[in-house]
Amino acid sequence: MKLKSLLIGLMLCVGLSAQAQNSVVTNDNGTVTTTTTTTNGSIIGTTITTVPNGYVAPSPLAQAWTDIKDLLPTNGIPTNYAGAIYGTYAPKAPTKIGGGILVLYNLNNYVAAGIGGDWLGSFNLVSGNIQLRLPTHPLSFMGGNWATLEATPFVLGGIGSPFGGAGSANGGISTIEDAGFNVGIGHFVGGVFDVGAAYGKWQGAGAYDVARYHLYFGWSKGF
């Protein structure tokens, strides 16, 4: 009986060792290579994992941030962006003078996306926007620095949530429709100063559903 039990135990040990065999090798460069060979009938798989000494696995949050940075250009620092501050004049609105800010990420030469904030008296609007534009060089025939002068007509559409004013009473969504013109006027810290003007309307903003005009000053880098 003791011999039979010993044989059964020995067979179990042999079976388990046949199913999973590990070999660990410490390399001269300070890494540890673990090779696991698994046998299951006719299926044989080998996995090799190399782990540096002292390696600590990143937290899920740190790994998520690494994955996001890998999707962005230049190791997580976008290079194609633009920002502008502007003044607004709306002659038929309850408050006629206001302003705002717009920040865009340039997807390519012709499309940008970003967020904006508008203020016009008691009316405020935070919005997401898409800009379509067509860069041109109207003075290229003159050569020299004139050839690099860029003039860009554009249209901008957005969806926003009004608050703090007449539009917020509707409890809904406002839309933005703008068309304008932009000119690059100089260079600074790797980017270009921009000046421009735009005309447009809000929809779904109550008493602020009127024509408005913008004059702006900004800076852009990239495309």
C-alpha positions in Angstrom: 0.0 0.0 0.0 2.8 2.4 0.9 4.6 1.5 -2.4 1.3 2.2 -4.4 0.9 5.6 -2.7 4.5 6.4 -3.4 4.1 5.5 -7.1 0.9 7.6 -7.4 2.6 10.6 -5.8 5.6 10.2 -8.1 3.3 10.1 -11.2 1.5 13.2 -10.1 4.8 15.1 -9.6 6.0 13.9 -13.1 2.7 15.0 -14.6 2.8 18.4 -13.1 6.4 18.9 -14.1 5.5 17.9 -17.6 2.7 20.5 -17.7 4.8 23.5 -16.6 8.6 23.7 -16.5 10.3 27.0 -15.7 13.9 27.9 -16.1 15.4 31.2 -14.8 18.5 32.7 -16.1 20.2 35.8 -14.7 22.1 37.7 -17.5 25.2 39.7 -17.3 23.4 42.9 -18.1 21.3 42.6 -14.9 18.1 41.3 -16.5 16.3 38.1 -15.6 14.9 35.9 -18.3 12.2 33.5 -17.4 11.3 30.7 -19.9 8.1 28.8 -19.3 7.4 25.7 -21.5 3.9 24.2 -21.3 3.1 20.8 -22.7 -0.5 19.8 -23.2 -0.9 16.9 -25.6 0.6 17.9 -28.9 0.5 21.7 -28.0 3.8 23.2 -26.9 4.1 26.9 -26.0 7.1 28.9 -24.9 6.9 32.3 -23.2 10.0 34.4 -22.6 9.8 37.4 -20.2 12.7 39.7 -19.6 12.4 41.9 -16.5 15.2 44.3 -15.4 16.4 44.1 -11.8 14.4 46.5 -9.5 11.6 46.8 -12.1 8.3 48.1 -10.6 5.2 47.7 -12.7 3.4 51.1 -13.3 0.1 51.8 -11.7 -3.0 51.6 -14.0 -3.2 55.4 -14.0 0.4 55.9 -14.9 0.1 53.3 -17.7 -3.1 55.0 -19.0 -1.2 58.4 -19.2 1.7 56.7 -21.0 -0.8 55.2 -23.6 -2.3 58.7 -24.1 1.1 60.3 -24.6 2.0 57.7 -27.2 -1.0 58.8 -29.3 0.2 62.4 -29.3 3.0 63.8 -31.4 6.5 64.6 -30.0 6.2 62.5 -26.9 2.9 64.0 -25.7 3.6 67.6 -26.5 1.3 68.7 -29.4 2.9 71.1 -31.8 0.0 72.2 -33.9 -2.2 74.5 -31.9 -3.7 78.0 -31.9 -5.2 80.3 -29.3 -7.0 83.7 -29.6 -8.6 86.3 -27.4 -11.3 88.4 -29.0 -13.7 91.2 -28.5 -17.3 90.9 -29.4 -19.8 93.5 -30.6 -23.5 92.6 -30.9 -25.5 95.8 -31.7 -28.9 94.2 -31.1 -28.2 92.1 -28.0 -29.2 93.2 -24.5 -25.5 93.7 -23.8 -23.6 94.9 -26.8 -19.9 94.5 -25.8 -18.2 91.3 -24.7 -15.4 89.0 -25.6 -14.0 85.5 -25.3 -11.2 83.0 -25.8 -10.7 80.1 -28.3 -8.2 77.3 -28.2 -7.8 75.0 -31.1 -5.7 71.9 -32.0 -4.9 71.8 -35.7 -5.6 68.3 -37.0 -4.1 69.3 -40.4 -3.8 72.4 -42.6 -7.6 72.6 -43.1 -9.3 71.3 -40.0 -9.0 72.2 -36.3 -11.0 71.3 -33.2 -11.1 72.9 -29.8 -13.0 74.7 -27.0 -14.1 78.2 -26.5 -15.7 80.5 -23.9 -17.9 83.6 -24.7 -19.0 86.4 -22.4 -21.5 89.0 -23.3 -23.0 90.7 -20.3 -24.9 88.2 -18.3 -24.8 85.7 -21.1 -22.0 83.1 -21.0 -21.3 80.1 -23.2 -18.8 77.3 -23.1 -18.5 75.4 -26.4 -16.8 72.7 -28.5 -15.9 73.9 -32.0 -14.8 72.6 -35.4 -13.0 75.1 -37.7 -12.6 74.6 -41.5 -10.1 76.9 -43.2 -8.2 77.4 -46.5 -4.7 78.8 -46.1 -3.5 81.0 -49.0 -0.5 83.1 -49.9 -1.9 86.0 -51.9 1.4 87.9 -52.2 3.6 85.0 -53.2 4.2 86.7 -56.6 6.1 89.4 -54.8 8.8 87.1 -53.4 10.8 87.6 -50.3 9.0 87.9 -47.0 5.8 88.8 -48.8 5.6 85.3 -50.2 5.3 83.8 -46.7 2.4 86.0 -45.7 -0.6 83.7 -45.0 -4.2 84.8 -45.3 -6.8 82.3 -44.2 -10.5 82.5 -44.7 -12.4 80.1 -42.3 -15.7 79.0 -41.0 -16.4 77.8 -37.5 -19.2 75.8 -36.1 -19.8 74.8 -32.5 -22.2 73.4 -29.9 -22.3 75.0 -26.4 -24.1 75.2 -23.1 -25.2 78.7 -22.1 -25.3 79.7 -18.5 -25.8 82.8 -16.4 -28.1 84.6 -18.8 -31.2 84.5 -21.0 -30.0 81.4 -22.9 -29.5 79.3 -19.8 -33.2 79.7 -19.0 -34.0 77.6 -22.1 -32.1 74.7 -20.5 -30.9 73.5 -23.9 -28.0 73.7 -26.3 -26.8 76.6 -28.3 -25.1 76.5 -31.7 -22.4 78.7 -33.0 -21.9 79.8 -36.7 -19.0 82.0 -37.6 -17.1 83.0 -40.7 -14.0 85.1 -40.8 -10.6 85.9 -42.1 -7.2 85.5 -40.4 -3.7 86.9 -41.3 -0.4 85.9 -39.8 1.6 89.0 -39.1 4.9 87.9 -37.4 6.9 85.2 -35.7 7.4 84.6 -32.0 8.9 81.7 -30.0 8.4 79.3 -32.9 4.9 80.4 -33.8 3.0 83.1 -35.6 1.0 86.0 -34.4 -2.5 86.2 -35.9 -5.0 89.0 -36.3 -8.5 88.6 -37.8 -12.2 89.3 -37.8 -15.3 87.2 -37.9 -19.0 87.5 -38.2 -21.7 85.1 -36.9 -24.7 84.2 -34.8 -25.7 82.1 -31.9 -28.8 79.9 -32.1 -30.7 78.8 -29.0 -29.5 81.7 -27.0 -32.7 83.5 -26.4 -32.4 87.3 -26.6 -28.8 86.8 -27.8 -29.8 85.1 -31.0 -28.5 88.1 -32.9 -25.7 89.0 -35.3 -22.3 89.6 -33.7 -18.9 90.7 -34.8 -15.4 89.6 -33.5 -12.0 91.2 -33.7 -9.2 89.0 -32.4 -5.5 88.6 -31.7 -3.9 85.2 -31.3 -0.9 83.0 -31.7 -0.5 79.7 -33.5 2.2 77.1 -34.0 2.5 74.1 -36.4 0.7 74.1 -39.7 
